[in-house]
Amino acid sequence: MPDLKTDMCRAQQVAYEAYLATGSLLALTDCNHPDKLLFARELDKLAGRFESGAMEIRSLCETHRPNLHDRIKKPLISPFTLTGDVSVNEYGWVHITLHTLLPHCRFQTPAFLIDTITRLLDEYESKSQKLPRFDRAMLIVDEHCDVESRQVYDQDNKGWKAIPNAIKGRLIEDDDQFSLQVALLSTKDTVPSCHIYLIHPDDTGDFFSLRTGQFPHLFL
């Protein structure tokens, strides 16, 4: 049996370590002209610390959460409003909304983003709602932000590759180039968010017609 006190002490330690990680950033701000590249690196380290810490605490919480519903594979932590939500429209289009922008990939797939999307899908299915499964699909990632609020400038540095990893074997059988097509879009918006759509490739024309406003009576 896992030891509750030991695990909760570990959760406290994880939170404290994340807090300590802000120290180097505070030290850099004491300089009149901090090195921007060094500051960016330290920001990435800080984000990585919080992301890995959050995943560890999630795991600790699940260890001690009673499984009240046998039909659910694992206990769920209801996503905060800040995280996002999932919906499926009458055409079978999956829409995952993240109330944040894509993280910097930092040369590896952001595990925290995979975990968050997985939990959102789990939470959707826990309400007895069925998710579609595609043999082939078009994945559309549409980031909403403006110049001031964007976090990563180049598309190839954004952690969008976490999304196919999160849906592979669940919403789509495979994520190879013939099974999953990918489109990376941006929409100017003062409220940062990320909208992820998974649709059948044959519906791509309809999707972009809606996006360009050709059908004003409908919306995405």
Phi and psi restraints in degrees (value plus and minus 20) as a CYANA .aco file:
   2 PRO   PHI     -86.8   -46.8
   2 PRO   PSI     123.9   163.9
   3 ASP   PHI    -106.8   -66.8
   3 ASP   PSI      96.4   136.4
   4 LEU   PHI     -81.6   -41.6
   4 LEU   PSI     -68.4   -28.4
   5 LYS   PHI     -83.7   -43.7
   5 LYS   PSI     -63.0   -23.0
   6 THR   PHI     -80.4   -40.4
   6 THR   PSI     -64.3   -24.3
   7 ASP   PHI     -88.4   -48.4
   7 ASP   PSI     -57.0   -17.0
   8 MET   PHI     -91.4   -51.4
   8 MET   PSI     -51.6   -11.6
   9 CYS   PHI     -85.1   -45.1
   9 CYS   PSI     -58.5   -18.5
  10 ARG   PHI     -85.5   -45.5
  10 ARG   PSI     -59.9   -19.9
  11 ALA   PHI     -81.1   -41.1
  11 ALA   PSI     -61.1   -21.1
  12 GLN   PHI     -84.8   -44.8
  12 GLN   PSI     -59.0   -19.0
  13 GLN   PHI     -85.9   -45.9
  13 GLN   PSI     -61.0   -21.0
  14 VAL   PHI     -79.7   -39.7
  14 VAL   PSI     -64.9   -24.9
  15 ALA   PHI     -84.1   -44.1
  15 ALA   PSI     -58.9   -18.9
  16 TYR   PHI     -88.8   -48.8
  16 TYR   PSI     -59.5   -19.5
  17 GLU   PHI     -83.2   -43.2
  17 GLU   PSI     -58.8   -18.8
  18 ALA   PHI     -85.0   -45.0
  18 ALA   PSI     -58.9   -18.9
  19 TYR   PHI     -84.0   -44.0
  19 TYR   PSI     -62.6   -22.6
  20 LEU   PHI     -83.8   -43.8
  20 LEU   PSI     -50.2   -10.2
  21 ALA   PHI     -83.9   -43.9
  21 ALA   PSI     -38.0     2.0
  22 THR   PHI     -97.7   -57.7
  22 THR   PSI     -32.0     8.0
  23 GLY   PHI     -81.3   -41.3
  23 GLY   PSI     -63.4   -23.4
  24 SER   PHI     -84.3   -44.3
  24 SER   PSI     -53.6   -13.6
  25 LEU   PHI     -88.1   -48.1
  25 LEU   PSI     -61.6   -21.6
  26 LEU   PHI     -83.4   -43.4
  26 LEU   PSI     -57.6   -17.6
  27 ALA   PHI     -83.8   -43.8
  27 ALA   PSI     -59.4   -19.4
  28 LEU   PHI     -86.6   -46.6
  28 LEU   PSI     -53.0   -13.0
  29 THR   PHI     -90.9   -50.9
  29 THR   PSI     -34.7     5.3
  30 ASP   PHI     -92.6   -52.6
  30 ASP   PSI     -38.2     1.8
  31 CYS   PHI     -97.1   -57.1
  31 CYS   PSI     126.6   166.6
  32 ASN   PHI     -86.8   -46.8
  32 ASN   PSI     -57.0   -17.0
  33 HIS   PHI    -155.0  -115.0
  33 HIS   PSI      58.7    98.7
  34 PRO   PHI     -83.9   -43.9
  34 PRO   PSI     126.7   166.7
  35 ASP   PHI     -84.9   -44.9
  35 ASP   PSI      96.4   136.4
  36 LYS   PHI     -84.0   -44.0
  36 LYS   PSI     -58.5   -18.5
  37 LEU   PHI     -87.3   -47.3
  37 LEU   PSI     -63.2   -23.2
  38 LEU   PHI     -83.9   -43.9
  38 LEU   PSI     -61.0   -21.0
  39 PHE   PHI     -82.6   -42.6
  39 PHE   PSI     -61.0   -21.0
  40 ALA   PHI     -83.7   -43.7
  40 ALA   PSI     -60.2   -20.2
  41 ARG   PHI     -83.2   -43.2
  41 ARG   PSI     -62.6   -22.6
  42 GLU   PHI     -86.8   -46.8
  42 GLU   PSI     -54.0   -14.0
  43 LEU   PHI     -83.2   -43.2
  43 LEU   PSI     -62.5   -22.5
  44 ASP   PHI     -82.9   -42.9
  44 ASP   PSI     -61.3   -21.3
  45 LYS   PHI     -83.1   -43.1
  45 LYS   PSI     -60.9   -20.9
  46 LEU   PHI     -83.6   -43.6
  46 LEU   PSI     -65.6   -25.6
  47 ALA   PHI     -81.3   -41.3
  47 ALA   PSI     -62.3   -22.3
  48 GLY   PHI     -81.6   -41.6
  48 GLY   PSI     -59.5   -19.5
  49 ARG   PHI     -83.1   -43.1
  49 ARG   PSI     -65.6   -25.6
  50 PHE   PHI     -86.9   -46.9
  50 PHE   PSI     -59.2   -19.2
  51 GLU   PHI     -84.9   -44.9
  51 GLU   PSI     -68.7   -28.7
  52 SER   PHI     -86.5   -46.5
  52 SER   PSI     -55.5   -15.5
  53 GLY   PHI     -85.6   -45.6
  53 GLY   PSI     -61.1   -21.1
  54 ALA   PHI     -83.8   -43.8
  54 ALA   PSI     -59.6   -19.6
  55 MET   PHI     -86.6   -46.6
  55 MET   PSI     -59.0   -19.0
  56 GLU   PHI     -85.7   -45.7
  56 GLU   PSI     -62.1   -22.1
  57 ILE   PHI     -87.2   -47.2
  57 ILE   PSI     -57.7   -17.7
  58 ARG   PHI     -76.9   -36.9
  58 ARG   PSI     -65.4   -25.4
  59 SER   PHI     -83.7   -43.7
  59 SER   PSI     -61.6   -21.6
  60 LEU   PHI     -82.8   -42.8
  60 LEU   PSI     -61.3   -21.3
  61 CYS   PHI     -84.5   -44.5
  61 CYS   PSI     -60.5   -20.5
  62 GLU   PHI     -86.0   -46.0
  62 GLU   PSI     -53.2   -13.2
  63 THR   PHI     -79.8   -39.8
  63 THR   PSI     -54.4   -14.4
  64 HIS   PHI    -126.7   -86.7
  64 HIS   PSI     -17.0    23.0
  65 ARG   PHI    -106.9   -66.9
  65 ARG   PSI     105.1   145.1
  66 PRO   PHI     -86.3   -46.3
  66 PRO   PSI     117.9   157.9
  67 ASN   PHI    -104.0   -64.0
  67 ASN   PSI      79.1   119.1
  68 LEU   PHI    -106.4   -66.4
  68 LEU   PSI     -35.2     4.8
  69 HIS   PHI    -149.7  -109.7
  69 HIS   PSI      88.1   128.1
  70 ASP   PHI     -84.3   -44.3
  70 ASP   PSI     -44.2    -4.2
  71 ARG   PHI     -93.6   -53.6
  71 ARG   PSI     -36.2     3.8
  72 ILE   PHI    -109.0   -69.0
  72 ILE   PSI     109.4   149.4
  73 LYS   PHI     -81.3   -41.3
  73 LYS   PSI     -58.5   -18.5
  74 LYS   PHI    -165.1  -125.1
  74 LYS   PSI     134.0   174.0
  75 PRO   PHI     -78.9   -38.9
  75 PRO   PSI     126.8   166.8
  76 LEU   PHI    -130.9   -90.9
  76 LEU   PSI     126.6   166.6
  77 ILE   PHI    -129.0   -89.0
  77 ILE   PSI      94.3   134.3
  78 SER   PHI     -79.5   -39.5
  78 SER   PSI     105.9   145.9
  79 PRO   PHI     -82.0   -42.0
  79 PRO   PSI     120.5   160.5
  80 PHE   PHI     -88.6   -48.6
  80 PHE   PSI     139.4   179.4
  81 THR   PHI     -75.3   -35.3
  81 THR   PSI     -51.2   -11.2
  82 LEU   PHI     -84.6   -44.6
  82 LEU   PSI     -44.6    -4.6
  83 THR   PHI     -99.1   -59.1
  83 THR   PSI     -79.5   -39.5
  84 GLY   PHI     134.8   174.8
  84 GLY   PSI    -187.9  -147.9
  85 ASP   PHI    -177.9  -137.9
  85 ASP   PSI     150.6   190.6
  86 VAL   PHI    -148.1  -108.1
  86 VAL   PSI     121.4   161.4
  87 SER   PHI    -164.3  -124.3
  87 SER   PSI     137.8   177.8
  88 VAL   PHI    -152.8  -112.8
  88 VAL   PSI     103.8   143.8
  89 ASN   PHI    -107.9   -67.9
  89 ASN   PSI    -197.0  -157.0
  90 GLU   PHI     -88.5   -48.5
  90 GLU   PSI     -35.7     4.3
  91 TYR   PHI    -110.3   -70.3
  91 TYR   PSI     -20.5    19.5
  92 GLY   PHI      63.3   103.3
  92 GLY   PSI      -5.3    34.7
  93 TRP   PHI     -99.8   -59.8
  93 TRP   PSI     108.5   148.5
  94 VAL   PHI    -110.3   -70.3
  94 VAL   PSI     111.2   151.2
  95 HIS   PHI    -145.3  -105.3
  95 HIS   PSI      92.4   132.4
  96 ILE   PHI    -126.5   -86.5
  96 ILE   PSI     100.5   140.5
  97 THR   PHI    -125.0   -85.0
  97 THR   PSI     107.1   147.1
  98 LEU   PHI    -130.8   -90.8
  98 LEU   PSI     106.8   146.8
  99 HIS   PHI    -106.5   -66.5
  99 HIS   PSI      26.3    66.3
 100 THR   PHI    -181.7  -141.7
 100 THR   PSI     151.5   191.5
 101 LEU   PHI    -113.6   -73.6
 101 LEU   PSI     144.0   184.0
 102 LEU   PHI     -83.4   -43.4
 102 LEU   PSI     117.9   157.9
 103 PRO   PHI     -96.6   -56.6
 103 PRO   PSI     143.5   183.5
 104 HIS   PHI     -87.0   -47.0
 104 HIS   PSI     117.6   157.6
 105 CYS   PHI     -93.9   -53.9
 105 CYS   PSI     -40.6    -0.6
 106 ARG   PHI      28.1    68.1
 106 ARG   PSI      20.7    60.7
 107 PHE   PHI      47.4    87.4
 107 PHE   PSI     -10.0    30.0
 108 GLN   PHI    -170.9  -130.9
 108 GLN   PSI     138.8   178.8
 109 THR   PHI     -89.0   -49.0
 109 THR   PSI     107.5   147.5
 110 PRO   PHI     -87.1   -47.1
 110 PRO   PSI      86.6   126.6
 111 ALA   PHI     -83.5   -43.5
 111 ALA   PSI     -51.2   -11.2
 112 PHE   PHI     -84.3   -44.3
 112 PHE   PSI     -57.4   -17.4
 113 LEU   PHI     -88.0   -48.0
 113 LEU   PSI     -60.4   -20.4
 114 ILE   PHI     -79.5   -39.5
 114 ILE   PSI     -65.8   -25.8
 115 ASP   PHI     -83.8   -43.8
 115 ASP   PSI     -61.1   -21.1
 116 THR   PHI     -85.0   -45.0
 116 THR   PSI     -65.8   -25.8
 117 ILE   PHI     -84.0   -44.0
 117 ILE   PSI     -61.0   -21.0
 118 THR   PHI     -79.4   -39.4
 118 THR   PSI     -62.9   -22.9
 119 ARG   PHI     -88.5   -48.5
 119 ARG   PSI     -56.8   -16.8
 120 LEU   PHI     -83.7   -43.7
 120 LEU   PSI     -61.0   -21.0
 121 LEU   PHI     -87.2   -47.2
 121 LEU   PSI     -60.1   -20.1
 122 ASP   PHI     -80.0   -40.0
 122 ASP   PSI     -63.7   -23.7
 123 GLU   PHI     -85.2   -45.2
 123 GLU   PSI     -57.3   -17.3
 124 TYR   PHI     -84.3   -44.3
 124 TYR   PSI     -65.9   -25.9
 125 GLU   PHI     -91.9   -51.9
 125 GLU   PSI     -44.6    -4.6
 126 SER   PHI     -86.5   -46.5
 126 SER   PSI     -36.2     3.8
 127 LYS   PHI    -113.7   -73.7
 127 LYS   PSI       2.2    42.2
 128 SER   PHI      41.1    81.1
 128 SER   PSI      11.9    51.9
 129 GLN   PHI    -126.1   -86.1
 129 GLN   PSI     116.0   156.0
 130 LYS   PHI    -115.4   -75.4
 130 LYS   PSI     115.5   155.5
 131 LEU   PHI    -114.1   -74.1
 131 LEU   PSI     119.8   159.8
 132 PRO   PHI     -92.4   -52.4
 132 PRO   PSI     142.1   182.1
 133 ARG   PHI    -149.6  -109.6
 133 ARG   PSI     109.9   149.9
 134 PHE   PHI    -128.2   -88.2
 134 PHE   PSI     122.3   162.3
 135 ASP   PHI    -100.4   -60.4
 135 ASP   PSI     -60.4   -20.4
 136 ARG   PHI    -153.3  -113.3
 136 ARG   PSI     129.2   169.2
 137 ALA   PHI    -175.3  -135.3
 137 ALA   PSI     140.7   180.7
 138 MET   PHI    -129.6   -89.6
 138 MET   PSI     103.1   143.1
 139 LEU   PHI    -120.2   -80.2
 139 LEU   PSI     101.4   141.4
 140 ILE   PHI    -138.7   -98.7
 140 ILE   PSI     101.6   141.6
 141 VAL   PHI    -133.1   -93.1
 141 VAL   PSI      94.7   134.7
 142 ASP   PHI    -139.2   -99.2
 142 ASP   PSI      85.1   125.1
 143 GLU   PHI    -106.8   -66.8
 143 GLU   PSI     111.5   151.5
 144 HIS   PHI    -125.0   -85.0
 144 HIS   PSI      98.8   138.8
 145 CYS   PHI    -188.5  -148.5
 145 CYS   PSI     152.3   192.3
 146 ASP   PHI    -136.6   -96.6
 146 ASP   PSI    -199.0  -159.0
 147 VAL   PHI     -80.5   -40.5
 147 VAL   PSI     -57.7   -17.7
 148 GLU   PHI     -92.4   -52.4
 148 GLU   PSI     -53.6   -13.6
 149 SER   PHI    -114.2   -74.2
 149 SER   PSI     -29.9    10.1
 150 ARG   PHI     -85.2   -45.2
 150 ARG   PSI     125.8   165.8
 151 GLN   PHI    -125.8   -85.8
 151 GLN   PSI     -52.7   -12.7
 152 VAL   PHI    -146.6  -106.6
 152 VAL   PSI     109.9   149.9
 153 TYR   PHI    -102.3   -62.3
 153 TYR   PSI     -58.5   -18.5
 154 ASP   PHI    -122.6   -82.6
 154 ASP   PSI     118.8   158.8
 155 GLN   PHI     -80.1   -40.1
 155 GLN   PSI     -55.4   -15.4
 156 ASP   PHI     -93.9   -53.9
 156 ASP   PSI     -29.3    10.7
 157 ASN   PHI    -119.2   -79.2
 157 ASN   PSI     -21.7    18.3
 158 LYS   PHI    -107.0   -67.0
 158 LYS   PSI     127.5   167.5
 159 GLY   PHI    -101.1   -61.1
 159 GLY   PSI      18.7    58.7
 160 TRP   PHI     -88.5   -48.5
 160 TRP   PSI     -40.8    -0.8
 161 LYS   PHI     -86.1   -46.1
 161 LYS   PSI     -35.8     4.2
 162 ALA   PHI     -86.7   -46.7
 162 ALA   PSI     -47.0    -7.0
 163 ILE   PHI     -87.3   -47.3
 163 ILE   PSI     -71.6   -31.6
 164 PRO   PHI     -78.3   -38.3
 164 PRO   PSI     -55.6   -15.6
 165 ASN   PHI     -84.3   -44.3
 165 ASN   PSI     -54.0   -14.0
 166 ALA   PHI     -95.6   -55.6
 166 ALA   PSI     -49.1    -9.1
 167 ILE   PHI    -122.2   -82.2
 167 ILE   PSI     -32.1     7.9
 168 LYS   PHI     -83.7   -43.7
 168 LYS   PSI     112.7   152.7
 169 GLY   PHI      60.2   100.2
 169 GLY   PSI     -20.4    19.6
 170 ARG   PHI    -145.1  -105.1
 170 ARG   PSI     -78.8   -38.8
 171 LEU   PHI    -115.0   -75.0
 171 LEU   PSI     -44.8    -4.8
 172 ILE   PHI    -163.1  -123.1
 172 ILE   PSI     124.0   164.0
 173 GLU   PHI     -82.9   -42.9
 173 GLU   PSI     -65.9   -25.9
 174 ASP   PHI    -162.1  -122.1
 174 ASP   PSI     143.3   183.3
 175 ASP   PHI    -138.3   -98.3
 175 ASP   PSI       7.4    47.4
 176 ASP   PHI     -91.1   -51.1
 176 ASP   PSI     148.8   188.8
 177 GLN   PHI     -84.0   -44.0
 177 GLN   PSI     -42.8    -2.8
 178 PHE   PHI    -110.5   -70.5
 178 PHE   PSI     -38.4     1.6
 179 SER   PHI    -113.5   -73.5
 179 SER   PSI     -53.7   -13.7
 180 LEU   PHI    -151.6  -111.6
 180 LEU   PSI      95.4   135.4
 181 GLN   PHI    -114.1   -74.1
 181 GLN   PSI     129.5   169.5
 182 VAL   PHI    -149.9  -109.9
 182 VAL   PSI     115.5   155.5
 183 ALA   PHI    -149.6  -109.6
 183 ALA   PSI     107.9   147.9
 184 LEU   PHI    -127.8   -87.8
 184 LEU   PSI      98.4   138.4
 185 LEU   PHI    -141.5  -101.5
 185 LEU   PSI     144.3   184.3
 186 SER   PHI    -158.2  -118.2
 186 SER   PSI     119.8   159.8
 187 THR   PHI    -148.2  -108.2
 187 THR   PSI     108.6   148.6
 188 LYS   PHI     -89.7   -49.7
 188 LYS   PSI     106.3   146.3
 189 ASP   PHI    -177.3  -137.3
 189 ASP   PSI     124.6   164.6
 190 THR   PHI    -100.6   -60.6
 190 THR   PSI     -35.3     4.7
 191 VAL   PHI    -126.2   -86.2
 191 VAL   PSI      91.7   131.7
 192 PRO   PHI     -86.7   -46.7
 192 PRO   PSI     114.2   154.2
 193 SER   PHI    -185.6  -145.6
 193 SER   PSI     148.6   188.6
 194 CYS   PHI    -152.5  -112.5
 194 CYS   PSI     105.3   145.3
 195 HIS   PHI    -130.8   -90.8
 195 HIS   PSI     102.3   142.3
 196 ILE   PHI    -134.0   -94.0
 196 ILE   PSI     104.6   144.6
 197 TYR   PHI    -139.4   -99.4
 197 TYR   PSI     119.1   159.1
 198 LEU   PHI    -144.3  -104.3
 198 LEU   PSI      96.0   136.0
 199 ILE   PHI    -153.9  -113.9
 199 ILE   PSI     145.9   185.9
 200 HIS   PHI     -91.9   -51.9
 200 HIS   PSI     121.4   161.4
 201 PRO   PHI     -74.5   -34.5
 201 PRO   PSI     -51.8   -11.8
 202 ASP   PHI     -87.2   -47.2
 202 ASP   PSI     -37.6     2.4
 203 ASP   PHI    -113.5   -73.5
 203 ASP   PSI     -15.6    24.4
 204 THR   PHI     -80.5   -40.5
 204 THR   PSI     -63.4   -23.4
 205 GLY   PHI     -81.1   -41.1
 205 GLY   PSI     -62.0   -22.0
 206 ASP   PHI     -84.8   -44.8
 206 ASP   PSI     -60.3   -20.3
 207 PHE   PHI     -79.6   -39.6
 207 PHE   PSI     -69.4   -29.4
 208 PHE   PHI     -92.7   -52.7
 208 PHE   PSI     -45.6    -5.6
 209 SER   PHI     -85.8   -45.8
 209 SER   PSI     -61.1   -21.1
 210 LEU   PHI     -84.3   -44.3
 210 LEU   PSI     -62.2   -22.2
 211 ARG   PHI     -85.0   -45.0
 211 ARG   PSI     -54.9   -14.9
 212 THR   PHI    -106.0   -66.0
 212 THR   PSI     -19.1    20.9
 213 GLY   PHI      63.2   103.2
 213 GLY   PSI      -0.7    39.3
 214 GLN   PHI     -92.7   -52.7
 214 GLN   PSI     -39.5     0.5
 215 PHE   PHI    -142.3  -102.3
 215 PHE   PSI      58.7    98.7
 216 PRO   PHI     -81.8   -41.8
 216 PRO   PSI     -39.6     0.4
 217 HIS   PHI    -102.4   -62.4
 217 HIS   PSI     -28.5    11.5
 218 LEU   PHI    -134.2   -94.2
 218 LEU   PSI     143.7   183.7
 219 PHE   PHI    -169.2  -129.2
 219 PHE   PSI     139.6   179.6
